[in-house]
């Protein structure tokens, strides 16, 4: 997902029935409905589905999807960065100026509001084309500029869903406003892909409070955390974390496939130079416990004798 930008927008523009109708007409132009499911099957993807995982393709590129598409793939997920990559190839060079002219003929709007409307239109066009060609469910993402605005997020989420309720899943970023947005969309029966989660704890809270259809953990980002902190090889960290979260110990063949060149059993991962050895950390904690706070039998916390004497309390 792209970094949120600061746009000065007027929410009433995007809730204007005339704008909503015009944008929907332009988005649906040439759309003839969901395509037929693929008859092709992939044995490797079938094996993944057999263990309970769903397969989504993270791209808006039709050629890339076509090279992999088969009956075992559940959905396609796009985001504003991926959509922009498609648009950079010139696919919408004719559409955008005509759409801008039509929208501004309906009512005056700022440049920022026009950007939001054109972003909505391009996202919708790409997503609908994927539904039509592959019969896929498609996850469409809200513009990052409305991420902190509950009401604007709801307006655009409802507009996306209204275009293709049988195939669209609305993608909402996991942040404070998003918790409220997703909770309300769930109450309206709109499926949500809650994105930008970085831990199981975040997604547990998101699922408990907001009730989205799907949540994302950006497991790929764990690779850089492991590598930058000298915690070992970053290879396949996301897959290993998935197995750990599932509560199942990987079988021997899975461990070999995830870590084909494991270190010797006696070898420990190299730690960064600025981290204390384990023994030193334990000694430091023990010293801190002696000089700090002691815990009483009933769980209440009070200063240790050394601290009380320093405060003049015998």
C-alpha positions as CSV (number, residue, x, y, z in Angstrom):
1,X,0.0,0.0,0.0
2,X,1.2,3.5,-0.8
3,X,2.0,6.0,1.9
4,X,-1.0,8.1,2.8
5,X,-0.9,11.6,1.4
6,X,-2.6,14.7,2.8
7,X,-5.5,15.7,0.6
8,X,-7.9,18.5,1.5
9,X,-11.2,16.9,0.5
10,X,-14.9,17.8,0.9
11,X,-16.9,14.6,1.9
12,X,-20.1,16.0,0.5
13,X,-18.7,15.8,-3.0
14,X,-18.2,12.1,-2.9
15,X,-21.6,11.5,-1.3
16,X,-23.3,13.5,-4.0
17,X,-25.8,11.2,-5.8
18,X,-25.0,12.8,-9.2
19,X,-21.2,12.1,-8.8
20,X,-21.9,8.6,-7.5
21,X,-24.1,7.8,-10.5
22,X,-21.7,9.3,-13.1
23,X,-18.7,7.5,-11.6
24,X,-20.6,4.2,-11.5
25,X,-21.6,4.5,-15.2
26,X,-18.0,5.2,-16.3
27,X,-16.7,2.3,-14.1
28,X,-19.3,-0.2,-15.5
29,X,-18.9,0.8,-19.1
30,X,-18.1,-2.4,-21.1
31,X,-18.6,-4.7,-18.1
32,X,-20.7,-7.7,-18.9
33,X,-20.6,-9.7,-15.6
34,X,-18.3,-12.3,-13.9
35,X,-16.5,-14.6,-16.2
36,X,-16.6,-18.4,-15.9
37,X,-14.3,-20.2,-13.4
38,X,-11.1,-21.7,-14.8
39,X,-11.3,-25.4,-15.7
40,X,-7.6,-25.7,-15.3
41,X,-6.1,-27.3,-12.1
42,X,-2.7,-27.0,-10.6
43,X,-1.5,-30.0,-8.5
44,X,0.9,-27.9,-6.4
45,X,-1.9,-25.3,-5.6
46,X,-4.3,-28.2,-5.0
47,X,-1.9,-29.5,-2.3
48,X,-1.8,-26.1,-0.6
49,X,-5.6,-25.9,-0.6
50,X,-5.8,-29.4,0.8
51,X,-4.1,-28.3,4.0
52,X,-6.6,-25.5,4.5
53,X,-4.9,-22.5,2.9
54,X,-6.5,-20.2,0.3
55,X,-4.4,-18.8,-2.5
56,X,-4.7,-15.1,-3.5
57,X,-2.7,-13.3,-6.2
58,X,-1.4,-9.9,-5.2
59,X,-1.4,-8.0,-8.5
60,X,-3.5,-6.0,-10.9
61,X,-1.6,-7.2,-13.9
62,X,-3.9,-9.3,-16.1
63,X,-1.1,-11.1,-17.9
64,X,0.6,-12.1,-14.7
65,X,-2.8,-13.4,-13.4
66,X,-3.5,-15.3,-16.6
67,X,-0.2,-17.1,-16.3
68,X,-1.1,-18.6,-12.9
69,X,-4.9,-18.6,-12.8
70,X,-6.6,-22.0,-12.0
71,X,-9.5,-23.3,-10.1
72,X,-7.5,-23.5,-6.8
73,X,-7.0,-19.7,-6.6
74,X,-9.6,-18.0,-4.5
75,X,-9.2,-14.3,-5.3
76,X,-7.1,-11.4,-6.5
77,X,-6.1,-8.5,-4.3
78,X,-5.0,-5.1,-5.6
79,X,-3.9,-1.9,-3.9
80,X,-3.3,1.7,-5.0
81,X,0.4,1.1,-5.7
82,X,-0.4,-1.9,-7.9
83,X,-3.2,-0.1,-9.7
84,X,-0.8,2.9,-10.3
85,X,1.7,0.5,-11.9
86,X,-1.0,-0.7,-14.4
87,X,-2.0,2.9,-15.1
88,X,1.6,4.0,-15.7
89,X,1.5,1.8,-18.9
90,X,-1.1,4.2,-20.4
91,X,-4.2,2.0,-20.1
92,X,-6.3,5.0,-18.9
93,X,-4.7,7.9,-20.7
94,X,-7.9,8.4,-22.8
95,X,-10.3,7.7,-19.9
96,X,-8.9,10.1,-17.2
97,X,-9.3,13.5,-19.0
98,X,-12.8,12.6,-20.2
99,X,-13.8,11.5,-16.8
100,X,-12.4,14.6,-15.2
101,X,-14.3,16.8,-17.6
102,X,-17.6,14.9,-17.0
103,X,-17.3,15.0,-13.2
104,X,-16.5,18.8,-13.1
105,X,-19.4,19.5,-15.4
106,X,-21.7,18.0,-12.8
107,X,-20.4,20.2,-9.9
108,X,-17.2,22.1,-9.0
109,X,-14.7,20.3,-7.0
110,X,-11.1,20.8,-5.9
111,X,-8.1,19.1,-7.5
112,X,-7.8,16.8,-4.4
113,X,-11.5,15.7,-4.7
114,X,-11.0,15.0,-8.4
115,X,-7.9,12.9,-7.6
116,X,-10.0,10.8,-5.2
117,X,-12.8,10.3,-7.8
118,X,-10.4,9.4,-10.6
119,X,-8.6,7.0,-8.2
120,X,-11.9,5.3,-7.4
121,X,-12.7,5.1,-11.1
122,X,-9.4,3.5,-12.2
123,X,-9.4,1.0,-9.2
124,X,-13.0,0.0,-10.1
125,X,-12.2,-0.4,-13.8
126,X,-9.2,-2.7,-13.2
127,X,-11.1,-4.7,-10.5
128,X,-14.1,-5.2,-12.8
129,X,-11.9,-6.3,-15.7
130,X,-10.4,-9.0,-13.5
131,X,-13.9,-10.1,-12.4
132,X,-15.0,-10.3,-16.0
133,X,-12.0,-12.1,-17.3
134,X,-11.4,-14.6,-14.5
135,X,-14.6,-14.7,-12.5
136,X,-12.5,-13.8,-9.5
137,X,-13.3,-12.3,-6.2
138,X,-11.3,-9.0,-6.2
139,X,-10.1,-7.0,-3.2
140,X,-10.3,-3.3,-3.9
141,X,-8.5,-0.8,-1.7
142,X,-9.7,2.5,-0.4
143,X,-7.6,5.5,-1.2
144,X,-5.0,6.2,1.5
145,X,-6.1,9.8,1.8
146,X,-9.4,8.7,3.5
147,X,-7.7,6.3,5.9
148,X,-8.3,8.6,8.9
149,X,-11.7,9.7,7.8
150,X,-14.5,7.3,9.0
151,X,-17.3,8.9,7.0
152,X,-15.4,9.2,3.7
153,X,-14.1,5.7,4.1
154,X,-17.7,4.4,4.5
155,X,-18.8,6.4,1.4
156,X,-16.2,4.9,-0.9
157,X,-16.5,1.4,0.6
158,X,-20.3,1.4,-0.1
159,X,-19.7,2.7,-3.6
160,X,-17.2,0.0,-4.4
161,X,-19.4,-2.7,-3.1
162,X,-22.5,-1.4,-5.0
163,X,-20.6,-1.8,-8.3
164,X,-20.1,-5.6,-7.9
165,X,-21.6,-7.0,-4.7
166,X,-21.1,-10.6,-5.8
167,X,-17.4,-10.3,-6.3
168,X,-15.9,-7.2,-4.6
169,X,-14.2,-7.3,-1.2
170,X,-13.4,-3.9,0.2
171,X,-9.8,-3.4,1.5
172,X,-9.5,-1.2,4.5
173,X,-6.2,-0.3,6.3
174,X,-5.8,-1.4,9.9
175,X,-5.6,1.7,12.0
176,X,-7.8,3.6,14.5
177,X,-10.4,4.9,12.1
178,X,-10.4,1.5,10.3
179,X,-11.6,-0.3,13.4
180,X,-14.8,1.8,13.3
181,X,-15.2,1.6,9.5
182,X,-14.9,-2.1,9.3
183,X,-17.2,-2.7,12.3
184,X,-19.9,-0.6,10.5
185,X,-19.3,-2.3,7.2
186,X,-19.6,-5.7,8.8
187,X,-23.0,-4.6,10.2
188,X,-24.1,-3.7,6.7
189,X,-23.0,-7.1,5.3
190,X,-20.1,-5.7,3.2
191,X,-17.1,-8.1,3.1
192,X,-13.8,-6.5,4.2
193,X,-10.2,-7.4,3.7
194,X,-8.6,-5.7,6.7
195,X,-5.0,-4.9,5.6
196,X,-1.7,-3.6,7.0
197,X,-1.6,-5.8,10.0
198,X,1.9,-6.6,11.2
199,X,1.2,-9.1,14.0
200,X,-1.2,-11.8,15.1
201,X,-2.1,-9.7,18.1
202,X,-3.2,-6.8,15.9
203,X,-5.3,-9.1,13.8
204,X,-6.8,-10.8,16.8
205,X,-8.0,-7.5,18.1
206,X,-9.2,-6.5,14.6
207,X,-11.2,-9.7,14.2
208,X,-12.7,-9.5,17.7
209,X,-13.8,-5.9,17.5
210,X,-14.5,-5.2,13.9
211,X,-15.4,-8.6,12.4
212,X,-13.8,-8.4,8.9
213,X,-14.2,-11.2,6.4
214,X,-10.4,-11.4,6.1
215,X,-7.3,-10.0,7.9
216,X,-3.8,-9.7,6.5
217,X,-0.4,-10.2,8.3
218,X,2.5,-8.7,6.3
219,X,4.7,-11.7,6.9
220,X,7.1,-10.8,4.2
221,X,8.2,-7.7,6.3
222,X,9.4,-10.1,9.0
223,X,12.4,-11.0,6.7
224,X,13.9,-7.6,7.0
225,X,13.4,-7.5,10.8
226,X,15.2,-10.8,11.2
227,X,18.0,-9.8,8.8
228,X,18.6,-6.3,10.2
229,X,18.7,-7.5,13.8
230,X,21.1,-10.4,13.1
231,X,18.6,-13.0,14.3
232,X,19.6,-15.6,11.7
233,X,18.7,-16.3,8.1
234,X,15.6,-14.3,6.8
235,X,14.8,-17.0,4.3
236,X,11.2,-18.3,4.5
237,X,10.5,-16.5,7.8
238,X,7.0,-15.7,6.8
239,X,6.2,-19.4,6.1
240,X,7.8,-20.4,9.4
241,X,5.8,-17.9,11.3
242,X,2.6,-19.2,9.6
243,X,3.4,-22.7,10.8
244,X,4.1,-21.4,14.3
245,X,0.8,-19.5,14.4
246,X,-1.1,-22.6,13.3
247,X,0.1,-24.4,16.4
248,X,1.5,-27.3,14.4
249,X,5.1,-28.3,14.5
250,X,6.4,-28.6,10.9
251,X,7.2,-32.1,9.7
252,X,10.8,-33.0,8.9
253,X,10.3,-32.6,5.1
254,X,8.7,-29.2,5.7
255,X,11.6,-28.1,7.8
256,X,14.0,-29.1,5.1
257,X,12.1,-27.3,2.4
258,X,11.9,-24.1,4.5
259,X,15.6,-24.2,5.7
260,X,17.5,-26.4,3.2
261,X,20.9,-25.5,4.8
262,X,20.3,-25.4,8.6
263,X,23.2,-24.4,10.9
264,X,24.9,-26.9,13.1
265,X,22.9,-27.7,16.3
266,X,25.6,-26.1,18.4
267,X,25.8,-22.9,16.3
268,X,23.8,-19.9,17.4
269,X,22.7,-17.0,15.2
270,X,25.1,-14.1,15.2
271,X,23.8,-11.3,17.5
272,X,24.3,-7.6,16.8
273,X,27.3,-6.0,18.5
274,X,25.1,-3.7,20.5
275,X,23.1,-6.4,22.2
276,X,24.2,-7.9,25.6
277,X,24.9,-11.6,25.9
278,X,22.2,-13.6,27.6
279,X,24.1,-14.2,30.8
280,X,24.8,-10.5,31.2
281,X,21.1,-9.6,30.6
282,X,20.1,-12.1,33.3
283,X,22.7,-10.7,35.7
284,X,21.5,-7.1,35.0
285,X,17.9,-8.1,35.6
286,X,18.8,-9.8,38.9
287,X,20.6,-6.6,40.1
288,X,17.7,-4.5,39.0
289,X,15.3,-6.7,41.0
290,X,17.5,-6.5,44.2
291,X,17.6,-2.6,44.0
292,X,14.2,-2.0,42.6
293,X,10.7,-3.2,43.5
294,X,9.9,-6.3,45.4
295,X,6.6,-8.2,44.9
296,X,4.6,-9.1,48.0
297,X,2.7,-12.3,48.6
298,X,-0.7,-10.8,47.7
299,X,0.6,-9.3,44.4
300,X,0.9,-5.7,45.6
301,X,4.0,-3.8,44.7
302,X,6.0,-1.8,47.2
303,X,9.6,-0.4,47.3
304,X,12.4,-2.8,48.3
305,X,14.2,-2.1,51.7
306,X,17.1,-0.4,49.9
307,X,14.7,2.0,48.2
308,X,12.7,2.7,51.4
309,X,15.9,3.5,53.4
310,X,16.9,5.9,50.6
311,X,13.6,7.7,51.0
312,X,13.9,7.9,54.8
313,X,11.2,5.3,55.4
314,X,12.5,2.8,58.0
